[in-house]
Amino acid sequence: MTTDQPCIDLELSGGIATVVINNPRRRNCFTPEMFDQLFEAAQKIADDPTIRVAVLRGAGDKAFSAGMDIDSMSVTEEYLENFRSGEKRMNRATEAVAALEIPVIAGLRGACMGGGVQVAVAADFRLAADDLNFAVPAITLGVMYPLPPIEQLVRMAGPAAVKKLMIEGGTFDAANALALGFVEEVTPAASFDQRLNEMAATIAGHPPIVAQSYKKIIDNIADGKNIANEPIRQAVEQSGVLAEMIGPVAKARKAARANRE
C-alpha cells in the first residue's frame, strides 16, 4: 500500500509478514495513530496461522524510525496528557509485537532513535545496515524513557552498555551498536535489502512449530525460568515438535535401508 499519509503498511506473502513504518518525510517518526496501526498489524499477524516470520522495517533508506513524532501532538495545556497517551499507545503496540509467537526481525537502516529503538528491541533480532545511527536521546530532552524497552535492552546488552546508551545520550554507529550488543548483525547498506530478505526466507523455510518452540524456550531461559521444572517442556513435546524432527529422520533411515537392500 502506498499513501502520502503517515501509516503502518502490512504486506503478507509467502509466509512472511512485512511491517513497514511509512512516514519517510519525518524519518519514519511514529504518530500516535501509527502506534495503533502497529498494534492492529501485530494482531493480524498473530491471527494468521500461515505467517512464519515477521519483518519490521522503515520506508526508504534514511531511517528505521527516528522515534515519536512529538510535533504531531497538540502543543497546548493538554500537551503532557497527549504525550502520556502516545506513550501508552506505543507500549501497547510494542508489547503486541514482543508477544508474537513467530520470530520477528527488525531491519535497521539509518536513524533508529527513541521510540524507534523501543520498536526494534521488541523484535527477536536486529539486522543493521552499516549506516545505522542508534540512540535514545530521552535524557537530553529531560524525559524518562519507558521501562519495558529499558528492561529488554538490559536483557540484550547488559547494564553497563545500557547505562552508556541512556545516561550519556549519544549516538552509536553500526559497529559500536554491534560491539555493545544492541544489534546482532551488520551488513553493507548496498546489500541490506538482500540480506534482510534472505534472513526472512530462511526462517520461513524452517518448520514453524520448531522455530516458535525455540523462541519460547530461549525467552523463558532469558527470564530466569528453570525449563526442567516448567510445563513448557511438556508443551513442546505435545505440540508435535518431536514428530516433526523425528519424521524426516525416520524417512531418511528407511531410504538408506532400501538402498542397502
KEDOLUM-768353 format. One record per residue (C-alpha): residue in one letter; residue number from 1; y, x, z. Coordinates in steps of 0.5 Angstrom, whole numbers, plus 500, padded with zeros to 3 digits. Layout:
// KEDOLUM-768353
  aa    i    v    u    w
   A  NUM    Y    X    Z
...
//
This chain:
// KEDOLUM-768353
  aa    i    v    u    w
   M    1  500  500  500
   T    2  507  503  498
   T    3  513  500  501
   D    4  520  502  503
   Q    5  520  500  510
   P    6  517  504  516
   C    7  510  502  517
   I    8  503  504  518
   D    9  498  504  512
   L   10  491  503  513
   E   11  486  505  507
   L   12  479  503  507
   S   13  474  507  502
   G   14  467  510  502
   G   15  466  509  510
   I   16  473  513  511
   A   17  479  509  514
   T   18  485  513  513
   V   19  491  511  517
   V   20  498  513  514
   I   21  504  514  518
   N   22  509  512  513
   N   23  516  513  514
   P   24  518  519  511
   R   25  525  518  510
   R   26  525  519  518
   R   27  520  525  518
   N   28  515  519  520
   C   29  518  517  526
   F   30  515  511  529
   T   31  519  505  530
   P   32  516  500  536
   E   33  513  496  530
   M   34  510  501  527
   F   35  506  502  534
   D   36  504  495  534
   Q   37  501  496  527
   L   38  498  502  529
   F   39  494  498  535
   E   40  492  493  530
   A   41  490  498  525
   A   42  485  501  530
   Q   43  483  494  532
   K   44  481  493  525
   I   45  477  500  524
   A   46  473  498  531
   D   47  471  491  528
   D   48  469  494  521
   P   49  461  497  522
   T   50  462  500  515
   I   51  467  505  518
   R   52  464  512  520
   V   53  470  516  521
   A   54  478  515  521
   V   55  483  520  519
   L   56  490  520  522
   R   57  496  523  517
   G   58  503  522  515
   A   59  506  520  509
   G   60  509  526  505
   D   61  508  533  506
   K   62  514  534  511
   A   63  511  531  518
   F   64  505  528  521
   S   65  510  525  526
   A   66  517  527  529
   G   67  516  522  535
   M   68  519  516  537
   D   69  525  513  532
   I   70  530  512  538
   D   71  535  510  533
   S   72  531  504  531
   M   73  532  501  539
   S   74  539  498  540
   V   75  544  502  544
   T   76  546  497  549
   E   77  546  496  556
   E   78  538  494  555
   Y   79  537  501  552
   L   80  533  503  557
   E   81  529  497  557
   N   82  528  498  550
   F   83  525  505  551
   R   84  520  503  556
   S   85  518  497  552
   G   86  517  502  546
   E   87  513  507  550
   K   88  508  501  553
   R   89  507  500  546
   M   90  506  507  544
   N   91  501  508  550
   R   92  497  501  548
   A   93  497  504  540
   T   94  494  511  542
   E   95  489  508  547
   A   96  486  504  542
   V   97  486  510  537
   A   98  482  514  543
   A   99  477  508  545
   L  100  475  508  538
   E  101  467  510  538
   I  102  467  513  531
   P  103  470  520  530
   V  104  478  521  529
   I  105  481  527  525
   A  106  489  528  526
   G  107  491  532  520
   L  108  498  535  522
   R  109  503  538  517
   G  110  510  540  518
   A  111  513  536  524
   C  112  509  534  530
   M  113  513  532  536
   G  114  514  528  542
   G  115  510  521  540
   G  116  507  524  534
   V  117  503  529  539
   Q  118  501  523  543
   V  119  498  520  537
   A  120  495  527  535
   V  121  491  528  541
   A  122  488  521  541
   A  123  484  524  536
   D  124  478  528  537
   F  125  480  534  533
   R  126  486  536  529
   L  127  487  540  523
   A  128  493  543  522
   A  129  497  546  516
   D  130  500  553  516
   D  131  507  549  516
   L  132  506  546  523
   N  133  511  545  528
   F  134  508  543  534
   A  135  513  541  540
   V  136  514  536  546
   P  137  522  536  547
   A  138  522  531  552
   I  139  525  536  558
   T  140  530  538  553
   L  141  532  530  553
   G  142  532  529  560
   V  143  526  524  560
   M  144  519  524  562
   Y  145  513  525  557
   P  146  508  519  558
   L  147  502  521  563
   P  148  496  519  558
   P  149  497  525  553
   I  150  499  530  558
   E  151  492  529  561
   Q  152  489  529  554
   L  153  493  536  553
   V  154  491  539  559
   R  155  483  537  558
   M  156  484  540  551
   A  157  488  547  552
   G  158  488  548  560
   P  159  494  547  565
   A  160  498  554  563
   A  161  498  552  556
   V  162  501  545  557
   K  163  506  548  562
   K  164  509  552  557
   L  165  509  547  552
   M  166  512  541  557
   I  167  517  546  561
   E  168  519  551  556
   G  169  520  545  551
   G  170  520  550  545
   T  171  516  549  538
   F  172  510  552  536
   D  173  508  554  529
   A  174  501  553  527
   A  175  498  560  529
   N  176  500  559  536
   A  177  498  552  537
   L  178  491  554  535
   A  179  491  560  540
   L  180  493  556  545
   G  181  488  550  544
   F  182  493  545  541
   V  183  489  544  534
   E  184  482  546  532
   E  185  483  549  525
   V  186  489  551  521
   T  187  489  551  513
   P  188  494  553  508
   A  189  498  548  506
   A  190  497  548  499
   S  191  489  546  500
   F  192  491  542  506
   D  193  489  535  503
   Q  194  483  538  500
   R  195  480  541  507
   L  196  482  534  510
   N  197  478  530  505
   E  198  472  535  506
   M  199  472  534  513
   A  200  472  527  513
   A  201  467  526  507
   T  202  462  531  511
   I  203  463  527  518
   A  204  462  520  514
   G  205  456  523  511
   H  206  452  524  517
   P  207  448  519  521
   P  208  454  515  524
   I  209  450  513  531
   V  210  448  520  532
   A  211  456  522  531
   Q  212  458  517  535
   S  213  453  518  541
   Y  214  455  526  541
   K  215  462  524  541
   K  216  461  519  547
   I  217  456  525  551
   I  218  461  530  550
   D  219  467  526  552
   N  220  463  524  558
   I  221  462  531  560
   A  222  469  533  559
   D  223  471  528  564
   G  224  466  531  569
   K  225  460  526  569
   N  226  453  528  570
   I  227  450  526  564
   A  228  443  527  567
   N  229  445  521  572
   E  230  448  517  567
   P  231  446  511  564
   I  232  448  514  557
   R  233  442  518  556
   Q  234  438  511  556
   A  235  443  508  552
   V  236  443  514  547
   E  237  435  513  547
   Q  238  435  506  546
   S  239  441  506  540
   G  240  436  509  536
   V  241  438  516  535
   L  242  431  519  536
   A  243  429  515  531
   E  244  434  517  526
   M  245  433  524  528
   I  246  425  524  528
   G  247  424  519  522
   P  248  426  525  517
   V  249  422  530  520
   A  250  416  526  520
   K  251  417  524  513
   A  252  418  532  511
   R  253  412  533  515
   K  254  408  528  511
   A  255  410  531  505
   A  256  408  538  507
   R  257  401  536  509
   A  258  401  532  502
   N  259  403  539  498
   R  260  398  543  502
   E  261  392  538  500
//
